[in-house]
Amino acid sequence: MKKKLELDVDFIGGGPTPTKEEFLAISEYIKAAKAKQKLKKQRRVTHSKPNSKKQPA
């Protein structure tokens, strides 16, 4: 039987508020991750092979 894992959800954060520079760094990271994901998705679409059959000569 598995033992249930209980999390202490009453304690969230507790550290100092992030600085403006830290917020900007987080924002840039999220933007870069979204751009990377979008590029990866576009590559999947453009590199997919068309469903063509060879025609006799």
HELIX and SHEET records of a PDB file:
HELIX    1   1 LYS A   20  THR A   46  1                                  27    
END                                                                             
